[in-house]
Amino acid sequence: MQLCVVHLVRNSLRYASKKDWGKITFQLREIYTAPSIGAAETSFDVFASEWEDLYPAMIKSWRDTWEDFEPFLQFPIELRKIVYTTNAIESLNSRFRKAAVRRGHFPTDQAALKVLYLVAIERRKNRTNPTGRINNWKHILNALTIHYGDRIEAATNQK
């Protein structure tokens, strides 16, 4: 399970006064960019001690989701930049659902997979990045290969 850090931060701000948002987001950034789980826990303890009296529901929401947040902290720092938000995944899932609902019934599993494949490779003109290119992709690919090389090698050998 992967929590969306962006949604976690937005949820935190829901409980806080706008005048405190700047300081809160700065401290939250220290938590989710911490180099290790231990460092994140230390940053969270400082954060909680400062804000718990004023915004107890905000701190409770972090404590309640901490176990689901920890897997994010286990990613290498270089890879956290591409997984800190689940918006791209949610968008793709939404596009998959729309395509499946529009077509209603598929005669075979292969037909359904073909539609999903076509949806996945479609370039969307209304997006700021219609080419699908990712900044610093070579740096990200190097980090992925170092940490998950067996999976990347298997995926490239399937083509």
N, C-alpha and C positions, 0 to 999 in steps of 0.2 A: 504494500500500500504506500502510495506517495502523496503526501500532503502538498498542497500548493502554498508556498511561502507567501506569495502575494495575497492570497485570500486570508491567510492567517494574520498577516499584518493589517489588512483592511478590517477584519473582524475585531482586532484589538482597538483600532481607532473608533470603532462604533461605540465603545464604552467611554471614550475619553473626550474631554473638551478640546475644541479646535486650537485653543491657545497652547495646548501641550503636545500637539501632533508632531511638531518638529523635533522636540527632544525625545519623544517616545520612539519615533521612527529611527532616529540616530542610534538609540540604544538597542532597538530590535535588530538593526543592521549588524551591530557588534555580535549579537547572538547567532544569527544565521550565517555570518561569514567567519565565525570562529574556526580556527584550524583543527579543532578536535571536539569531541563530545564533552570532555572535561572542561575545556575552555568555554564552551557554550553554556554549560551548567553554571560555571562561575559567573559569567556575564548575566545569565538569567537571575541568579541569586541577588546580584547587585540591582538589577532592574526591578525585581519583585520587592526588595526592601524599600526602594524609593517610591514605588507606585501602588503597592498593595493597600495602604490605608485610604488612598484617594480613589482608586479604581479596582476594587477587589474582584469584580466580575472579569476584568481583563486578565488579571493574573490567574484566576481560576481557569479561564479558557485555555491558557498556555499550559497550565499544569495538567489539565484533562487531555490535551492532545500531545503532550511531550513524547509519549511512547511512540506515537505515529510520526512525530517530527524527527526522531533520532535517525531513522534510515537516511534521511536527507543529509545529515551531518556525516554519515559514513562515506558519502561520495567524495572523491578527491576534489580539492578546491577548484581545479580547472574545469571540472565537469558540472559543478553546482550551477554555473551560469546558464547551462542549457536545460536544467531540470528544476530550477527554483519556481517556475510557474507551470501549471498544467493547462494553460489556455490553449496552446497549440493542439494538445491531445483532445481537449474538450471540443475544440472547433472541428477537428477531423472526425471525431465520433458523431457530432451533430450532422456533418455532411454525409456520413455513412447512413445514419438513420433516415435522413431526408431521401436519399437515393433508394433505400430499401422500401420505404413507405410509398414513394411515387410509383414504383414498379409493381408493388403488391405481391405477386407470386413469381417465384423462380422455378423453371422446370427442373433444373439440376443444381447441385452444389457448385459445379463449375461455372454456371451462369451467374450465380450470386457473387462468387469470387471475382469474376471478370468485371462486374459492375463496381465492386469495391475497389479493385485495382485502378480502374479508369477514374474514379472519384479521387483516389489518392494522388495520382500523377497530374491531375488537372491543374493548370496554372490559373490563378484567380487574378483577373485584371484589376479588380478594385482594391487590391492589397498594396501596401507601400513597398513590398518586396515581391513583385510578381515572378521573378526568376527562381525564387526558392533558395537563393544563396544565403549562406550564414557567414557573418563576419568572423574572422579568425578560425575558419573551419580547419585549416591545416594544423593549427595548435590543438584544437579540440580532438581531431582525428588521432594525433600523436598520443594524447592523454588516454583516449578510448583504447587505442591499441596496446598501450602499456598496461592498463588496468583490466581490460576485457579482451585481450588479444585472441584467446581461443574462440570467442564468439564472433569476432570480426573476421577472422580467418575462415571460419565455417560459412559465414554469410557470403564472402567473396568467392568461395569455391563452389557455391551453388549456382552461380550465374553461368 
